[in-house]
Amino acid sequence: MRLDDYRTSDNVGDERGQNYGGGGGGFGGGGMFPLLLGFVFNRFGIGGIVVLIIGALIFGGNPLALMGGDHALPRGDAPAINKEGAAHACAVDAASKFSCQVLASTEDTWAKLFQQQGKQYTPAGLIFYSRNGLSGCGAAQSAMGPFYCPNDQKVYLDTSFYDELKSRFGAPGDFAQAYVVAHEVGHHVQDLLGILPKVSEQQHAVSAKQANALQVRVELQADCFAGVWAANNRDRLDPGDVEEGMKAAHSIGDDTLQQEAQGRVMPDSFTHGTSAQRMEWLKKGIDSGDPAQCDTFAAGADA
């Protein structure tokens, strides 16, 4: 993907180099409980399945019912988001710069799409962290994968995840990395449109199986929104970029991850969709370029 000449975003902060420990103590709850509150709802999809399963076993019930905007957790001082700090954060390495350029591209794209609907787009923030960090939704740990926190409207990213995407999940390429950022920004779009709080409220009132099904639709829509972003930047795509995205989407399907991790698939526990579904909705966004085509909640939608 050709973004070398693109600006970097000013909406960036940096927690790298700050030591927040392992994410267990210091939050008033201890252990995994605070992690569940913020992460399960809006992460990219690779690290959280194990957390979801373990959380259900430890705490009982539906871990998804724990999340939502009213569950903000204590955190340290938020990293400053200003032009000077953003420039420094984006210049740390090539992965940081590329992530900042992708974020800037999503800002321009969604601002245009919102304007076409008579709405104003408020950009998401991007916070870089390494291994352990803090977010408005609680602890940030690399094992969770990238995620969006609706409490502070920021995307949290440890760029070492890109290496894992390539080496562990066989999804190399710059477009696969861009898909990571665009998917999380897709959750921010959902937040601005009121979709996330509505789904959260619904999940509190239904069974674990039904809550998971709603979550799948949330994640597939974020995939579709990522595709919409790509479609509106088609002039910057290289040959093979779409294939990179499809490969990444396949690699992070719930069925593929569960089969690799535990040798069996449990459809009722799916929270992000199968490989086929993730590929389908990403491609739908790429083919249409229209966010209106991303209604995974519509009656009869194949989500």
Sequence and secondary structure as in RCSB ss.txt:
>XXXX:A:sequence
MRLDDYRTSDNVGDERGQNYGGGGGGFGGGGMFPLLLGFVFNRFGIGGIVVLIIGALIFGGNPLALMGGDHALPR
GDAPAINKEGAAHACAVDAASKFSCQVLASTEDTWAKLFQQQGKQYTPAGLIFYSRNGLSGCGAAQSAMGPFYCP
NDQKVYLDTSFYDELKSRFGAPGDFAQAYVVAHEVGHHVQDLLGILPKVSEQQHAVSAKQANALQVRVELQADCF
AGVWAANNRDRLDPGDVEEGMKAAHSIGDDTLQQEAQGRVMPDSFTHGTSAQRMEWLKKGIDSGDPAQCDTFAAG
ADA
>XXXX:A:secstr
   TTS   S EEE TT   TTSSTTSSS TTHHHHHHHTTTB SSSHHHHHHHHHHHH S GGGG STT     
      SHHHHHHHHTSSHHHHHHHHHHHHHHHHHHHHHHHTT      EEEE SSEEEETTEEEEGGG SEEET
TTTEEEE THHHHHHHHTT   SHHHHHHHHHHHHHHHHHHHTTHHHHHHHHHHTS HHHHHHHHHHHHHHHHHH
HHHHHHTTGGG  TTHHHHHHHHHHHT HHHHHHHHHSS  GGG SS  HHHHHHHHHHHHHH  GGGG TTSTT
   
